[in-house]
Amino acid sequence: MSDPAKKMSLLQATMLVAGNMIGTGLFLLPVNLASVGGISIFGWIVATAGAAALGLIFSKLGELDPQEGGPYAYARDFLGPYAGFQTNYVYWFGNWIGNIAVAVAAVGYLAELFPPLAQPPASVFTAAAVIWILTGLNILGPRVVGALETWTMSLALIPIVAIALLGWFWFQPATFLASWNVSGGSAGSAIIRAASIALWAFMGVESAAVSAGVIENPKRNIPLATIIGLSVSAVIYILSSTVIMGIIPNADLQRSHAPFAEAARLAIGTTGMVIIAVCAILKSVGSLGGWMLLVGQSAKAAADDGMFPKVFARLNARGVPGRGLVIVGVLMTIVLFATISPTIAGQFNDIINLAVILVVVPYIYASAAVVKVLYDHKVPPRTFQLFKWIAVVAVLYCLGTVWGGDPPTVVHAMVALLLSVPLYLFFIRSMEAARQRKQTAG
């Protein structure tokens, strides 16, 4: 896509980054963190530091070498074809699986307004409808998604920030401290577990880098959008997740399918609950639109290199890989029905645990790639040393996330990762053909 009129501005790119993070991470994650307790505030601090390191890495990559496809493209260029294939494989799977959780979160808050939607099969069919509505909007083009992100982000931030700040009037220290560590383990293990859960909230820090092909002036706008979006998200996360644990008793919080709406109801009544529920629904819908954009762009970049079926690279009249998006919509619907759980929160938790472990691999590869990019661009020694240590922090955080993950989920994720080895063999020929085409065109 070369027409600047169809590309995202800095504001839209920033809202894409912040919007992809401030979605389900804000509205449903307190339920998962409630299984750890109030000590999870230290997990947020660790997660914010790790996400900041990842954000700086993607900002520098976007500044020095903007690439359509983000983590996949960097792994391909600087770590070799198999690393690129594996990155695309797990990043693509992790993201569209995570997208299901976004749809589930939207339904969780919709159920506050329409209680019959709180249980399957109604909850599952409603989530499927959300998925297909957003698939259709993505097929219309990135400007539509950018406008949706900007509108929903702006609308949702007003009441969310108000509760994150004014909610302290209803904050009860006794309620917060009564469940300081309910994980059943040591303080250290509880913090690591919370930091692992919190990575879900910061998934999307690479959004601008992945969408380089549809962002105006990428060398300038990708770093700015990444850092600004991350900063906004981190502040909102820490304030809101802390205050909500001091309003809702831990036992009730663990059973909630709409914790922010429940906190608003306890604080200011039914009107507050309705406002927050509506904003959460709109924000989750906007977030899902942005994540579908990333999935489409990542698959397209890989298909262009022969690492993915050609159908994912075919663009419609609006410059969007429409057929690929439809395929993803079908897969999301299948997994949605395959993971039916008695509760919305239970289904959300199962999905995000798997998605988080899968996306760790692309983040580690990007952290390694930034060192090679800096070396190739002959940056000043002080800059090189600084980002080398930032990359180390990012890798350590990613490894800690795996360490603190749910053991059965980690095993399932590792099996999925190993499946990339035999799959790679099926694409070697098409990868070589794509490489030769690029050389001939160049």
Secondary structure, 3 states (H helix, E strand, C coil): CCCHHHCECHHHHHHHHHHHHCCHHHHCHHHHHCCCCCCHHHHHHHHHHHHHHHHHHHHHHHHHCCCECCHHHHHHHHHCHHHHHHHHHHHHHHHHHHHHHHHHHHHHHHHHHCHHHHCCCHHHHHHHHHHHHHHHHHHCCHHHHHHHHHHHHHHHHHHHHHHHHHHHHCCCHHHHHHCCCCCCCCHHHHHHHHHHHHHHHHCCCCHHHHEHHHECCHHHHHHHHHHHHHHHHHHHHHHHHHHHHCCCCHHHHHHCCCHHHHHHHHHHCHHHHHHHHHHHHHHHHHHHHHHHHHHHHHHHHHHHCCCCCHHHHCCCCCCCCHHHHHHHHHHHHHHHHHCCCCCHHHHHHHHHHHHHHHHHHHHHHHHHHHHHHHHHCCCCHHHHHHHHHHHHHHHHHHHHHHHCCCHHHHHHHHHHHHCHHHHHHHHHHHHHHHHHHHHHHC
